[in-house]
Amino acid sequence: MPASPSGSPVSRQPTTPATPVPIEPPPPISPDTQARSPKAPPHPARTPRRTPRALSLPLACVPGLAVVLGLVLCVSGVERAVDAGGAGGAASARPGVVSRGAVRPHIVPRSVWAVGGEENSTARTPPPPSYDDKVLAVFVHHTDSPNDYACADAPRIIRYLAAGQTGARNWDDIGYNFLVDRCGTIYEGRAGGVDRPVTGAHTLGFNHRTAGIAALGTFTAGVRVPRAMTDAIAALVAWKLGLAGVDPRSTVRLTSSNSLSRYADGTTVALPALAAHGDAYMTTCPGAALRALLPQIRQKAARLQGRT
């Protein structure tokens, strides 16, 4: 699930196959969704973009847009990411640390999902991205969407999610930096370069110096989380945090940029380098089942970095 801060990073977004995908209707609103805060005001430096005409039609008249709402439930209350120059947040990792050589996993570029059947001008030509100096922590989310999708349909599902965030929610790009499907395929999310510290819009108050990884599906208590998915998240975390020399098992100090998070604006707190969305925002995201696996994902990511 996402949430965005006070500012706004950028993105690139195309579309997907025109083949209709059997996406089931969105699940009922969960306690997690009800706990979300209201939409944050747009960044003062930007005027809100017009919602694309295709997305401005009544939902009842547009097949599939009802699904968008279901997919974006997990991202309610997102703040806009702030400009790179205002990146806030002290971290325990020392500057200049040599990167810890974890192998970069295969990441499917956004062009695979951003160009397809549905029109999405933001996906095709996102605004210029915003950057931080480094990524010191990763937040894990789930998308509150159905789990029984065919992995070949993941690009189309990501397009729906992006359409909901950039259309109905008027964000500048999809909020997550990466998305992982149940088969372990990793997709580039927010535009700006997978190897760069792109400021995301995934965790209200803590989008700076962090990356957001969204697991496609709903992983509440009792739901089985695919091993391929957790292995892919571990590999991605090991590589991404390794670029700044951060141990996935460590804690880092980050500063909140929005009082609608768990911490007042300006408060510096110690958070896990691999954290759940709920560690920083009042939500149950990424679901009890996925949250319970974070300790072993941290351990695997550390081993992939060559740590003992």
Residue pairs with C-beta under 8 A, 6 or more apart in sequence:
1 32
1 73
1 74
1 75
1 141
1 142
1 143
1 144
1 202
1 214
1 277
1 283
1 285
1 286
2 74
2 75
2 78
2 141
2 165
2 175
2 176
2 200
2 201
2 202
2 203
2 212
2 214
2 277
3 36
3 75
3 76
3 77
3 78
3 79
3 175
3 201
3 202
3 203
3 204
3 205
3 261
3 277
3 281
3 283
4 40
4 78
4 79
4 80
4 81
4 171
4 175
4 200
4 201
4 202
4 204
4 207
5 40
5 79
5 80
5 81
5 82
5 201
5 203
5 204
5 205
5 206
5 207
5 208
5 257
5 258
6 40
6 43
6 79
6 80
6 82
6 257
6 258
7 43
7 45
7 79
7 80
7 81
7 82
7 83
7 86
7 130
7 199
7 207
7 257
8 42
8 43
8 46
8 80
8 81
8 82
8 83
8 127
8 130
8 171
8 172
8 201
9 81
9 129
9 130
9 131
9 172
9 173
9 190
9 192
9 198
9 199
9 200
9 201
9 207
10 126
10 127
10 128
10 129
10 130
10 172
10 173
10 190
10 191
10 192
10 198
11 122
11 123
11 126
11 127
11 129
11 166
11 172
11 173
11 174
11 189
11 190
11 191
11 192
12 110
12 114
12 123
12 124
12 125
12 126
12 173
12 191
12 192
13 110
13 114
13 120
13 122
13 123
13 124
13 126
13 159
13 162
13 166
13 173
13 174
13 191
14 110
14 111
14 113
14 114
14 115
14 116
14 120
14 123
14 124
15 113
15 114
15 115
15 116
15 117
15 118
15 119
15 120
15 123
15 124
15 159
16 113
16 114
16 115
16 116
16 117
16 118
16 155
16 156
16 158
16 159
17 116
17 117
17 155
17 156
18 116
18 117
19 117
19 156
21 149
21 150
21 153
21 156
21 157
22 153
23 64
23 67
23 145
23 146
23 149
23 153
23 156
23 157
23 160
24 146
24 148
25 66
25 67
25 70
26 66
26 67
26 69
26 70
26 71
26 73
26 144
26 145
27 70
27 73
27 144
27 145
27 146
27 218
29 73
30 73
30 144
30 220
30 284
31 284
32 73
32 74
32 144
32 283
32 284
32 285
32 287
33 73
33 74
33 76
33 144
35 282
35 283
35 284
36 76
36 77
36 282
36 283
37 76
37 77
37 204
37 260
37 282
38 77
38 260
39 76
39 77
39 78
39 169
40 77
40 78
40 79
40 80
40 204
40 258
40 260
42 48
42 80
42 170
43 80
43 82
43 83
45 83
46 80
46 172
48 170
49 122
49 166
49 170
49 172
51 167
51 168
51 170
52 119
52 120
52 121
52 122
52 167
54 62
54 118
54 119
54 167
55 62
55 65
55 163
55 167
55 168
56 167
57 65
59 65
59 66
59 69
64 118
64 160
65 163
65 164
65 168
67 145
67 160
68 160
68 161
68 163
68 164
68 167
68 168
69 164
69 168
70 144
70 145
71 143
71 144
71 145
71 157
71 160
71 161
71 164
72 161
72 164
72 165
72 168
72 169
73 144
74 141
74 142
74 143
74 144
74 214
74 283
74 285
75 164
75 165
75 169
75 175
75 202
77 204
77 260
77 281
78 165
78 169
78 171
78 175
78 201
78 202
78 204
79 201
79 204
79 205
79 207
79 257
79 258
79 260
80 171
80 172
80 201
81 130
81 199
81 200
81 201
81 207
81 208
82 88
82 130
82 199
82 207
82 208
82 257
83 130
84 130
84 131
84 132
84 199
87 131
87 132
87 133
87 199
87 208
87 209
88 208
88 255
88 257
89 136
89 206
89 208
89 209
89 253
89 254
89 255
89 257
89 268
90 253
90 254
90 255
90 268
91 136
91 137
91 209
91 252
91 253
91 254
92 250
92 251
92 252
92 253
92 270
93 134
93 136
93 244
93 245
93 246
93 250
93 252
97 244
97 245
97 246
98 245
99 242
99 243
99 244
99 245
100 241
100 242
100 245
100 246
100 247
100 305
100 306
100 307
101 242
101 305
101 306
102 235
102 238
102 239
102 242
102 301
102 304
102 305
102 306
103 235
103 239
103 304
104 195
104 239
105 186
105 232
105 235
105 236
105 239
106 186
107 178
107 186
107 187
107 188
107 194
107 236
108 185
108 186
108 187
108 188
109 188
110 123
110 187
110 188
110 189
110 191
112 155
112 187
113 123
113 154
113 155
113 156
113 158
113 159
113 162
113 187
114 120
114 123
114 124
114 159
114 162
115 123
115 124
116 155
116 156
116 159
117 156
118 159
118 160
118 163
120 159
120 162
120 163
120 166
120 167
122 162
122 166
122 172
122 173
123 159
123 162
123 163
123 166
123 174
126 172
126 173
126 191
127 172
127 173
129 173
129 190
129 191
129 192
129 193
129 196
129 198
129 199
130 192
130 198
130 199
131 192
131 196
131 197
131 198
131 199
132 197
132 198
132 199
132 208
132 209
133 197
133 209
134 197
134 209
134 243
134 244
135 197
135 209
135 210
135 211
135 240
135 241
135 243
135 244
135 246
136 209
136 210
136 241
136 244
136 246
136 252
136 254
136 273
137 206
137 209
137 210
137 211
137 241
137 246
137 252
137 254
137 271
137 272
137 273
137 274
137 275
138 210
138 211
138 212
138 213
138 236
138 237
138 240
138 241
138 248
138 273
138 274
138 275
139 202
139 203
139 206
139 210
139 211
139 212
139 213
139 275
139 276
139 277
139 279
139 280
140 213
140 215
140 233
140 274
140 275
140 276
140 277
140 286
140 290
140 291
140 294
140 297
141 176
141 202
141 203
141 212
141 213
141 214
141 215
141 277
141 285
141 286
142 214
142 215
142 216
142 217
142 218
142 219
142 285
142 286
142 287
142 290
143 157
143 161
143 179
143 214
143 215
143 216
143 217
143 218
144 218
144 285
145 157
145 161
145 216
145 217
145 218
146 217
146 218
147 182
147 217
147 218
147 219
147 223
149 157
149 181
149 182
149 216
149 217
151 181
151 182
151 183
151 185
154 179
154 181
154 183
154 185
154 187
154 216
155 187
157 216
158 174
158 179
158 187
158 189
158 216
161 174
161 179
162 173
162 174
165 171
165 173
165 174
165 175
165 201
166 172
166 173
166 174
171 201
172 201
173 190
173 191
173 201
174 189
174 190
175 189
175 190
175 200
175 201
175 202
175 212
176 189
176 190
176 200
176 202
176 212
176 213
176 214
177 188
177 189
177 190
177 194
177 198
177 200
177 202
177 211
177 212
177 213
178 186
178 187
178 188
178 189
178 194
178 211
178 212
178 213
178 214
178 236
179 186
179 187
179 189
179 213
179 214
179 215
179 216
180 186
180 187
180 213
180 214
180 215
180 216
180 229
180 232
180 233
180 236
181 187
181 216
181 229
182 216
182 217
182 226
182 228
182 229
183 226
183 228
183 229
184 226
184 228
184 229
184 231
184 232
185 232
186 232
186 235
186 236
188 194
189 200
189 212
189 214
190 198
190 200
190 201
191 198
192 198
195 243
197 209
197 211
198 211
199 207
199 208
200 207
200 210
200 211
200 212
201 207
201 212
202 210
202 212
202 214
202 277
203 210
203 212
203 261
203 277
203 280
203 281
204 258
204 260
204 261
204 280
204 281
205 256
205 257
205 258
205 259
205 260
205 261
205 262
205 263
205 265
205 280
205 281
206 254
206 256
206 257
206 261
206 271
206 280
206 281
207 257
208 254
208 255
208 257
209 254
210 254
211 240
213 233
213 236
213 237
215 225
215 229
215 233
215 286
215 290
217 223
217 229
218 287
219 225
219 286
219 287
219 288
219 289
219 290
220 284
220 287
220 288
220 289
221 287
221 288
221 289
222 289
223 287
223 289
224 289
225 289
225 290
225 293
230 293
230 296
230 297
230 300
231 300
233 297
234 297
234 300
234 301
234 304
235 301
235 304
237 248
237 274
237 297
237 298
237 301
238 248
238 300
238 301
238 302
238 304
238 305
239 304
241 247
241 248
241 273
241 274
241 301
241 305
242 305
246 252
246 273
247 273
247 302
247 305
247 307
248 273
248 274
248 297
248 298
248 301
248 302
248 305
249 273
249 274
249 298
249 299
249 302
249 307
250 272
250 273
251 270
251 271
251 272
251 273
252 270
252 271
252 272
252 273
253 268
253 269
253 270
253 271
254 268
254 269
254 271
255 266
255 267
255 268
255 269
256 262
256 263
256 264
256 265
256 266
256 267
256 268
256 269
256 280
257 265
258 265
259 265
261 280
261 281
261 282
262 279
262 280
262 281
262 282
263 269
263 280
271 279
271 280
272 279
272 294
272 298
273 298
274 294
274 297
274 298
274 301
275 294
276 285
276 286
276 290
276 291
276 294
277 283
277 285
277 286
278 284
278 285
278 286
278 291
